[in-house]
Amino acid sequence: MFEIPEWAFEFHGHKCPFMPLGYRLGAFALKAMGLERSKDHDFWVISEMGVRHPQGCLIDGLQAATGCTYGKGMMRRLHYGKYGAIIFHPQKTAMRIVIKPEYIDTIHHNAAEFFNYRQKGLQPSQISEEVADRAIRPILEASDEEMFTIQNLPDLKVQKLLGSWQRAKCDKCGEYVFELYVRIKDGQDLCIPCLEKDWEPYNEPPIKIITG
């Protein structure tokens, strides 16, 4: 049976089926690509998940298993609302790992009791550990072959965009701002909050995905 470290549940904050599923996806991706858990900035995980759906817990499992975290800039979300992730290493072929649709159906069948409580409005931490464990156990007992499919993406490239260590003090509030976020108005270096309504948000991601 697959084992998930207790610290991963503590990091996530509660027991539920989808954090373990994300952990297994991440662990399988590492095995498929011959990688070890990232300590620094070795490779990227590009999650196809989105927001505003309960399966987002999967992303915490991905971060825990792979070491590719948002804080290190090695995780990105595509907002497709799909059960898949792309793993890109600069020296290897990129892979897309997808949870099989029939296995998603199996999870919802096995975890029906857990999901019924969620649909009634209970938070995961309010659901008994026994119910959560019954929902999680089948995920730990399943084989990789039951759960995942692999797609090689030989044409996918990822370009790391330059960051900066430079910072400046906002001329209005006096707080430090990294230079990517400094906005100049009337000759002053200003942070975004001090610009009030006159600012354009900085939306450039830490990486750029190139296909074709």
C-alpha positions in Angstrom: 0.0 0.0 0.0 1.3 3.5 -0.9 2.2 5.6 2.1 1.9 9.4 2.4 3.9 11.1 5.1 1.9 12.6 7.9 3.5 16.0 7.4 1.8 16.2 4.0 -1.6 16.1 5.8 -0.5 18.6 8.4 0.7 20.9 5.6 -2.6 20.6 3.8 -4.6 21.1 7.1 -7.1 18.2 6.9 -7.7 14.7 5.6 -9.5 14.3 2.3 -9.3 12.1 -0.8 -7.8 14.7 -3.2 -4.6 15.7 -1.4 -3.5 12.1 -1.4 -4.5 11.8 -5.0 -2.4 14.8 -5.9 0.5 13.3 -3.9 0.3 10.1 -5.8 0.2 11.9 -9.1 3.3 13.9 -8.1 5.1 10.8 -6.9 4.2 8.9 -10.1 5.4 11.8 -12.2 8.8 11.7 -10.5 9.1 8.0 -11.0 8.1 8.2 -14.7 10.7 10.9 -15.4 13.4 9.5 -13.2 13.5 12.6 -11.0 14.0 13.1 -7.2 11.9 15.6 -5.2 13.0 19.1 -6.1 15.1 20.9 -3.4 15.6 24.1 -5.4 14.5 25.1 -8.9 15.1 21.9 -10.9 11.9 21.5 -12.8 8.3 22.8 -13.1 4.9 21.4 -12.4 2.1 23.0 -14.4 -1.2 22.0 -12.9 -4.3 21.8 -15.1 -6.5 22.4 -12.1 -8.4 25.6 -11.5 -10.2 27.2 -8.6 -13.7 27.2 -7.1 -14.0 23.4 -7.1 -13.3 21.0 -4.2 -10.7 19.0 -6.1 -8.2 21.9 -5.7 -6.7 20.0 -2.7 -4.9 18.0 -5.4 -2.5 20.8 -5.9 -1.2 20.7 -2.3 -0.5 17.0 -2.8 1.4 17.8 -6.0 3.5 20.4 -4.2 4.2 18.1 -1.3 5.3 15.2 -3.5 7.4 17.1 -6.0 8.8 20.0 -4.0 7.7 22.3 -6.8 6.0 25.0 -4.8 4.4 28.3 -5.6 6.8 30.0 -3.2 9.8 28.8 -5.3 8.0 29.7 -8.5 8.0 26.1 -9.7 4.3 25.5 -9.7 1.8 27.1 -12.1 -1.9 26.7 -12.5 -3.5 26.6 -16.0 -7.1 26.9 -14.8 -8.4 24.2 -17.1 -10.4 22.5 -14.4 -8.9 19.1 -15.4 -7.3 16.3 -13.5 -3.8 16.5 -15.0 -0.4 18.1 -14.7 2.5 18.7 -16.9 6.0 18.1 -15.6 8.8 19.9 -17.4 12.5 19.4 -16.8 15.0 21.4 -19.0 17.1 18.3 -19.7 14.2 15.9 -20.2 11.1 15.4 -22.4 8.0 17.0 -20.8 5.3 14.7 -19.7 1.6 15.2 -19.1 0.2 12.9 -16.4 -3.6 12.5 -16.3 -5.8 10.8 -13.8 -8.0 8.3 -15.8 -11.7 9.3 -16.0 -12.8 5.9 -14.9 -10.6 6.2 -11.8 -12.1 9.6 -11.0 -15.5 7.8 -11.1 -14.1 5.1 -8.8 -13.0 7.7 -6.3 -16.4 9.4 -6.2 -18.0 6.0 -5.6 -15.6 4.9 -2.9 -15.7 8.3 -1.2 -19.4 8.9 -1.5 -19.9 9.1 2.3 -17.2 11.8 2.6 -18.6 13.8 -0.4 -22.1 13.6 1.0 -21.0 15.4 4.2 -19.2 18.0 2.1 -22.3 18.6 0.0 -24.2 19.2 3.2 -21.8 22.0 4.0 -19.4 20.4 6.4 -15.7 21.4 6.1 -13.3 18.5 5.7 -11.9 19.0 9.2 -15.4 18.6 10.6 -15.8 15.1 9.0 -14.7 12.2 11.3 -11.3 10.8 10.7 -12.9 7.3 10.3 -14.9 8.6 7.3 -11.9 10.3 5.8 -9.7 7.3 6.2 -12.3 5.1 4.4 -12.3 7.6 1.5 -8.5 7.7 1.4 -7.6 4.1 1.8 -8.7 2.9 -1.7 -6.4 5.7 -3.2 -3.5 4.3 -1.4 -4.3 0.7 -2.4 -4.7 1.3 -6.2 -1.9 0.7 -8.6 -0.3 3.4 -10.8 -1.7 1.6 -13.9 -5.2 1.9 -12.6 -4.9 5.6 -11.9 -2.8 7.4 -14.5 -2.0 7.8 -18.2 1.2 9.4 -19.6 1.5 11.6 -22.6 5.0 12.7 -23.8 5.2 16.4 -24.9 8.4 16.6 -26.9 7.6 20.0 -28.5 6.8 21.7 -25.2 9.3 24.3 -24.0 9.3 26.4 -20.9 11.2 29.7 -20.8 12.1 31.0 -17.3 11.5 34.7 -17.2 14.1 36.9 -15.5 13.5 37.8 -11.9 15.2 40.5 -9.9 16.8 41.0 -6.5 16.4 44.8 -6.8 14.0 46.7 -4.6 13.1 50.3 -4.0 11.3 52.2 -1.3 7.9 53.6 -2.3 8.1 57.4 -2.2 4.7 57.6 -0.6 4.5 54.9 2.1 8.2 54.3 2.5 7.9 50.5 2.3 10.1 48.3 0.2 8.8 47.1 -3.2 10.6 44.7 -5.6 11.3 46.6 -8.8 9.0 44.5 -10.9 6.1 46.0 -9.0 7.3 49.6 -8.8 5.2 52.0 -10.8 6.5 55.5 -11.7 4.0 58.4 -11.5 4.9 62.1 -11.6 8.6 61.2 -11.1 7.9 59.1 -8.0 8.5 55.4 -7.4 5.2 54.1 -6.0 3.9 50.7 -4.9 0.7 49.5 -6.4 -1.5 50.2 -3.4 -0.3 53.8 -3.3 -1.3 54.3 -6.9 -4.9 53.6 -5.8 -7.0 53.3 -9.0 -4.3 54.4 -11.4 -2.4 51.2 -11.6 -2.2 48.3 -14.1 -1.7 44.9 -12.4 1.4 42.9 -12.9 0.3 39.6 -14.2 3.4 38.2 -15.9 3.9 34.6 -14.7 7.3 33.3 -13.6 7.5 31.1 -16.7 6.3 31.2 -20.3 5.0 28.0 -22.0 5.9 27.6 -25.7 4.3 25.0 -27.9 4.6 24.1 -31.5 
